[in-house]
Amino acid sequence: MIVVAFHLFETYSKGPVFQILNHGYLAVDFFFVLSGFVIGYAYDDRWNKMTTWGFFKRRLVRLHPMVIMGTALGALLFYFSDCSGFPLISKTSWQELIMIMLFAFTMLPATTKMDIRGWGETNPLNGPAWSLQWEYVANILYATIIRHFSKTMLAIFLVFAAFLTLNLTMNWDVLNVLQARNYAAYTVIGGWSLTPDQICIGASRLLYPFFAGLLLSRINKLIKVRAGFWWCSLLIAALLVMPRIGGTDKMWMNGIYESTTIIVLFPLIVLMGAGSNVSGRSVTVCKFFGEISYPLYIIHYPLVYLQVAWMHNHPDAPLGAHIFVSISVFVMAIAVAYACLKLYDIPIRNWLKKNWLMK
């Protein structure tokens, strides 16, 4: 929900330095840590009775139905978001739109030449799908190569991955590909286009968090905390809404904040969450947020596109109207995500498990 609010505020932001809920984009990096931990916890001890293709089938059943739903929703709402902020929409034929939609169903990243919106996204119908594309890459690396690593080899690999994180957050640019991201210097912002700098950013954001989570699940030294769910939630919220550190004068301070958060604090929060018991009302809250988190993430942005278009098409609207539109989009995103979960995602996954996965 913080991510949805972050994207709604981003519509009115002058840039990363001024963004409200400033570090909301770090939710992607936290997600990778959590995902790596869950993958190791769920699958590391199953390889003696599961093939690589069996693993891929399980991951497709879990993730891909909502990929299709989010992309289809983006296609259905595509022309409604026509505005000056999306210069290519009015130039896109319906036949081209359908072709891009079918291509995006495969989860393959679109090239910059396939852009039909104007933002250079690897899925121009549903921008946040870029992070899930990197999640697919992580799953492939895990199943084919890195699951064979010992804990020592994995730790050595993480040293290299942590260097890539620091190269990004501290703006070292040892690979000499990040010159074009001055607007986002000393941050991890990026990863959603098939350009050299964006590929470097996406890989850097994926490798350390995901495989750090995997190593944590193998070491299994969990941190037990009373009321762990609430403490972890508070810590995550605080880290994501933290104002910009250092402003424009001392941008390197923000790089230190983000590298510390990704390399140290996010793994600690995952260990706290995994080591803590959940009881009472916390179970109900955990269940709701846990179930809705993925559908909400993968379907909310087609609605945000509409908010962006409304803002561009009504620049002189009163502040109250802008607030009402943003709150409406927020509520609609939660409602649509919950409906997709109950009416589409769970039934489709159950059908696929019964008729495809178990066979």
C-alpha positions as CSV (number, residue, x, y, z in Angstrom):
1,M,0.0,0.0,0.0
2,I,3.0,2.3,0.6
3,V,4.1,1.5,-3.0
4,V,0.7,2.5,-4.4
5,A,0.7,5.8,-2.4
6,F,4.3,6.4,-3.5
7,H,3.4,6.1,-7.1
8,L,0.3,8.4,-6.7
9,F,2.5,11.1,-5.1
10,E,5.1,10.5,-7.8
11,T,2.7,11.9,-10.4
12,Y,3.1,15.4,-8.8
13,S,6.8,15.1,-7.9
14,K,9.6,17.3,-9.3
15,G,12.1,14.5,-9.0
16,P,13.6,11.9,-6.5
17,V,14.9,14.6,-4.2
18,F,11.4,16.1,-3.7
19,Q,9.3,12.9,-3.7
20,I,6.9,12.4,-0.8
21,L,7.2,8.9,0.8
22,N,10.7,9.4,-0.6
23,H,12.2,5.9,-0.5
24,G,9.1,4.0,-1.5
25,Y,11.0,2.5,-4.5
26,L,13.1,0.5,-2.0
27,A,10.1,-1.7,-1.6
28,V,11.4,-3.5,-4.7
29,D,14.7,-4.3,-3.0
30,F,13.0,-5.5,0.1
31,F,10.7,-7.7,-2.0
32,F,13.8,-9.3,-3.5
33,V,15.3,-10.1,-0.1
34,L,12.0,-11.5,1.1
35,S,11.5,-13.5,-2.1
36,G,15.0,-15.0,-2.0
37,F,14.4,-16.1,1.6
38,V,11.0,-17.7,0.7
39,I,12.4,-19.5,-2.3
40,G,15.2,-21.0,-0.2
41,Y,12.9,-21.9,2.6
42,A,10.3,-23.5,0.3
43,Y,12.5,-25.3,-2.3
44,D,16.0,-25.9,-1.0
45,D,15.1,-29.3,0.5
46,R,12.8,-30.5,-2.3
47,W,15.3,-31.0,-5.2
48,N,15.6,-34.7,-4.5
49,K,12.0,-35.1,-5.6
50,M,11.5,-32.1,-7.9
51,T,12.9,-31.4,-11.4
52,T,14.0,-28.0,-12.7
53,W,11.0,-27.9,-14.9
54,G,8.8,-28.8,-12.0
55,F,10.2,-25.8,-10.1
56,F,9.5,-23.5,-13.1
57,K,5.9,-24.9,-13.3
58,R,5.3,-24.1,-9.7
59,R,6.6,-20.6,-10.0
60,L,4.6,-20.0,-13.2
61,V,1.4,-21.1,-11.5
62,R,2.1,-18.8,-8.5
63,L,3.1,-15.7,-10.5
64,H,1.9,-15.8,-14.1
65,P,-1.9,-15.6,-13.8
66,M,-1.7,-12.1,-12.3
67,V,1.0,-11.1,-14.9
68,I,-1.7,-11.7,-17.5
69,M,-4.4,-9.9,-15.6
70,G,-2.2,-6.9,-14.9
71,T,-1.2,-6.7,-18.6
72,A,-4.7,-7.2,-19.9
73,L,-6.0,-4.4,-17.5
74,G,-3.3,-2.1,-18.8
75,A,-4.4,-2.9,-22.4
76,L,-8.1,-2.3,-21.6
77,L,-7.3,1.1,-20.0
78,F,-4.5,2.1,-22.5
79,Y,-6.4,4.6,-24.6
80,F,-8.1,6.2,-21.6
81,S,-4.7,7.4,-20.4
82,D,-3.9,9.4,-23.5
83,C,-2.3,12.7,-22.6
84,S,0.8,14.8,-23.2
85,G,2.7,12.8,-20.6
86,F,2.3,9.7,-22.8
87,P,3.1,11.0,-26.3
88,L,3.0,7.7,-28.1
89,I,-0.6,6.5,-27.1
90,S,-2.3,8.6,-29.8
91,K,0.0,7.2,-32.4
92,T,-0.6,3.5,-31.5
93,S,-3.0,1.5,-33.5
94,W,-5.3,-1.1,-31.8
95,Q,-3.6,-3.9,-33.8
96,E,-0.2,-2.8,-32.4
97,L,-1.7,-2.6,-28.9
98,I,-3.0,-6.2,-29.1
99,M,0.4,-7.4,-30.4
100,I,2.2,-5.7,-27.5
101,M,-0.3,-7.2,-25.0
102,L,0.2,-10.7,-26.4
103,F,4.0,-10.2,-26.2
104,A,3.8,-8.9,-22.7
105,F,1.8,-12.0,-21.6
106,T,5.0,-14.0,-22.1
107,M,6.9,-11.8,-19.6
108,L,9.6,-11.1,-22.1
109,P,10.9,-7.5,-21.8
110,A,9.9,-5.1,-24.5
111,T,12.7,-3.3,-26.3
112,T,12.7,0.5,-26.5
113,K,11.6,0.2,-30.2
114,M,8.4,-1.6,-28.9
115,D,7.5,1.3,-26.6
116,I,3.9,2.4,-27.2
117,R,3.6,4.8,-24.3
118,G,6.7,6.9,-24.3
119,W,8.3,5.9,-21.0
120,G,10.6,3.2,-22.3
121,E,9.2,0.5,-20.0
122,T,9.8,-3.2,-20.5
123,N,6.1,-3.6,-20.2
124,P,4.4,-0.4,-21.5
125,L,1.0,-1.7,-20.4
126,N,2.0,-2.3,-16.8
127,G,5.2,-0.6,-15.7
128,P,5.9,-2.4,-12.4
129,A,6.1,-5.7,-14.2
130,W,9.8,-4.9,-14.8
131,S,10.7,-6.0,-11.2
132,L,8.8,-9.2,-11.7
133,Q,10.8,-9.9,-14.9
134,W,13.9,-9.6,-12.8
135,E,12.3,-12.0,-10.3
136,Y,11.9,-14.5,-13.1
137,V,15.6,-14.1,-13.9
138,A,16.5,-14.7,-10.2
139,N,14.3,-17.9,-10.2
140,I,16.1,-19.1,-13.4
141,L,19.5,-18.4,-11.9
142,Y,18.6,-20.2,-8.7
143,A,17.2,-23.3,-10.3
144,T,19.9,-23.8,-12.9
145,I,23.1,-22.6,-11.1
146,I,23.0,-21.0,-7.7
147,R,21.1,-23.7,-5.9
148,H,24.2,-25.8,-6.3
149,F,26.3,-23.3,-4.4
150,S,27.5,-24.1,-1.0
151,K,26.9,-21.5,1.7
152,T,30.6,-20.4,1.4
153,M,30.3,-20.0,-2.4
154,L,27.1,-18.1,-2.0
155,A,28.7,-15.8,0.5
156,I,31.6,-15.1,-1.9
157,F,29.1,-14.4,-4.6
158,L,27.3,-12.0,-2.3
159,V,30.5,-10.0,-1.8
160,F,30.5,-9.3,-5.5
161,A,26.8,-8.6,-5.5
162,A,27.2,-6.1,-2.6
163,F,29.9,-4.3,-4.6
164,L,27.3,-3.9,-7.4
165,T,24.9,-2.4,-4.9
166,L,27.5,0.0,-3.7
167,N,28.6,0.9,-7.2
168,L,25.0,2.0,-7.8
169,T,24.1,3.7,-4.5
170,M,27.5,5.5,-4.2
171,N,27.5,6.4,-7.9
172,W,31.0,4.9,-8.5
173,D,30.0,3.7,-12.0
174,V,33.0,1.5,-12.4
175,L,31.3,0.0,-15.5
176,N,30.9,3.5,-17.1
177,V,27.3,3.0,-18.0
178,L,25.4,5.2,-15.5
179,Q,26.2,8.6,-16.8
180,A,22.6,9.2,-18.1
181,R,21.0,8.9,-14.6
182,N,22.1,12.1,-13.0
183,Y,18.5,12.7,-11.9
184,A,18.7,9.6,-9.8
185,A,22.4,9.7,-8.7
186,Y,23.1,8.1,-5.3
187,T,19.9,6.1,-5.5
188,V,18.9,2.6,-6.8
189,I,16.1,4.1,-8.9
190,G,15.8,2.4,-12.3
191,G,15.8,-1.1,-13.9
192,W,12.8,-0.8,-16.1
193,S,14.2,-0.4,-19.6
194,L,16.4,-2.5,-22.0
195,T,19.2,0.0,-22.2
196,P,22.8,-0.6,-20.9
197,D,22.4,1.6,-17.8
198,Q,18.9,0.3,-16.9
199,I,20.0,-3.3,-17.3
200,C,23.0,-2.6,-15.0
201,I,20.7,-1.0,-12.5
202,G,18.2,-3.9,-12.6
203,A,20.8,-6.6,-12.2
204,S,22.5,-4.6,-9.3
205,R,19.1,-4.3,-7.5
206,L,18.4,-8.0,-7.9
207,L,21.5,-9.9,-7.2
208,Y,22.5,-8.9,-3.7
209,P,19.0,-8.7,-2.1
210,F,17.6,-11.9,-3.6
211,F,20.6,-14.2,-3.0
212,A,21.2,-12.6,0.5
213,G,17.7,-13.8,1.3
214,L,18.6,-17.2,0.0
215,L,21.7,-17.4,2.2
216,L,19.7,-16.2,5.2
217,S,17.3,-19.1,4.7
218,R,20.2,-21.6,4.6
219,I,22.0,-20.2,7.6
220,N,18.6,-20.2,9.5
221,K,19.8,-18.0,12.4
222,L,16.4,-16.3,12.9
223,I,15.8,-13.4,15.3
224,K,12.9,-13.9,17.7
225,V,11.0,-10.7,18.6
226,R,7.8,-10.3,20.5
227,A,5.0,-8.8,18.4
228,G,7.5,-9.2,15.5
229,F,4.9,-8.6,12.8
230,W,4.1,-5.1,14.1
231,W,7.8,-4.2,14.7
232,C,8.8,-5.4,11.2
233,S,5.9,-3.5,9.7
234,L,6.9,-0.3,11.5
235,L,10.5,-0.7,10.5
236,I,9.7,-1.2,6.8
237,A,7.2,1.7,6.8
238,A,9.8,4.0,8.4
239,L,12.5,3.0,5.9
240,L,10.3,3.5,2.9
241,V,8.8,6.9,3.9
242,M,12.1,8.3,5.1
243,P,12.7,11.8,3.6
244,R,15.5,12.3,1.2
245,I,18.9,12.3,3.0
246,G,21.4,15.0,2.2
247,G,19.2,17.0,-0.3
248,T,21.0,18.1,-3.4
249,D,24.2,19.3,-1.7
250,K,25.3,16.0,0.0
251,M,23.7,13.4,-2.2
252,W,26.3,10.8,-1.1
253,M,24.5,10.7,2.2
254,N,21.5,9.3,0.5
255,G,23.7,6.6,-1.1
256,I,24.9,5.6,2.3
257,Y,21.4,5.4,3.6
258,E,20.2,3.2,0.7
259,S,23.2,0.9,0.7
260,T,22.9,0.4,4.5
261,T,19.2,-0.3,4.2
262,I,19.6,-2.8,1.4
263,I,22.7,-4.6,2.6
264,V,22.0,-4.7,6.3
265,L,18.6,-3.5,7.5
266,F,16.3,-5.4,5.0
267,P,18.0,-8.7,5.7
268,L,17.6,-8.1,9.5
269,I,13.9,-7.3,9.1
270,V,13.4,-10.6,7.2
271,L,15.2,-12.5,9.9
272,M,13.0,-10.8,12.5
273,G,9.8,-11.6,10.6
274,A,10.8,-15.2,10.0
275,G,11.8,-15.8,13.6
276,S,8.7,-14.3,15.2
277,N,5.4,-16.0,16.0
278,V,2.1,-14.5,14.9
279,S,-1.0,-15.0,17.0
280,G,-4.4,-13.4,17.7
281,R,-5.6,-10.6,15.5
282,S,-2.1,-10.4,13.9
283,V,-2.9,-13.6,12.0
284,T,-5.9,-12.0,10.3
285,V,-4.0,-8.9,9.4
286,C,-1.0,-10.9,8.1
287,K,-3.3,-13.1,6.0
288,F,-5.1,-10.1,4.4
289,F,-1.9,-8.1,3.6
290,G,0.0,-11.2,2.5
291,E,-2.7,-12.4,0.1
292,I,-3.4,-8.9,-1.4
293,S,0.2,-7.7,-1.7
294,Y,1.1,-9.4,-5.0
295,P,-2.2,-8.7,-6.8
296,L,-2.1,-5.1,-5.6
297,Y,1.4,-4.6,-6.8
298,I,0.9,-6.1,-10.2
299,I,-2.5,-4.4,-11.1
300,H,-2.3,-0.9,-9.5
301,Y,-0.2,0.9,-12.1
302,P,-2.7,0.8,-15.0
303,L,-4.9,2.8,-12.7
304,V,-2.0,5.1,-11.9
305,Y,-1.6,5.8,-15.6
306,L,-5.2,7.1,-15.5
307,Q,-4.3,9.4,-12.6
308,V,-1.3,10.7,-14.5
309,A,-3.4,11.4,-17.6
310,W,-6.1,13.1,-15.5
311,M,-3.5,15.4,-14.0
312,H,-2.0,16.3,-17.4
313,N,-5.4,16.9,-18.9
314,H,-6.7,19.0,-15.9
315,P,-3.7,21.1,-14.8
316,D,-5.9,23.9,-13.5
317,A,-8.3,21.7,-11.4
318,P,-8.5,22.7,-7.8
319,L,-6.4,20.9,-5.2
320,G,-9.4,19.1,-3.8
321,A,-10.1,17.5,-7.1
322,H,-6.6,16.2,-7.4
323,I,-6.8,14.8,-3.9
324,F,-10.1,13.1,-4.6
325,V,-8.9,11.5,-7.8
326,S,-5.8,10.2,-6.1
327,I,-7.7,8.7,-3.2
328,S,-10.2,7.2,-5.6
329,V,-7.4,5.5,-7.5
330,F,-6.0,4.2,-4.2
331,V,-9.3,2.7,-3.2
332,M,-10.0,1.3,-6.6
333,A,-6.6,-0.3,-6.7
334,I,-7.2,-2.2,-3.4
335,A,-10.7,-3.2,-4.5
336,V,-9.7,-4.4,-7.9
337,A,-6.7,-6.3,-6.4
338,Y,-8.9,-8.0,-3.9
339,A,-11.5,-8.9,-6.5
340,C,-8.8,-10.3,-8.8
341,L,-7.4,-12.4,-5.9
342,K,-10.7,-14.0,-5.0
343,L,-12.5,-14.2,-8.3
344,Y,-9.5,-14.9,-10.6
345,D,-6.1,-15.6,-9.1
346,I,-7.0,-18.2,-6.5
347,P,-9.5,-20.1,-8.7
348,I,-7.0,-20.1,-11.7
349,R,-4.1,-21.3,-9.6
350,N,-6.2,-24.1,-8.0
351,W,-7.3,-25.2,-11.5
352,L,-3.7,-25.1,-12.8
353,K,-2.5,-27.1,-9.8
354,K,-5.1,-29.7,-10.3
355,N,-5.0,-30.0,-14.1
356,W,-1.4,-29.1,-15.0
357,L,1.0,-29.0,-12.1
358,M,0.0,-32.2,-10.3
359,K,0.1,-34.1,-13.6
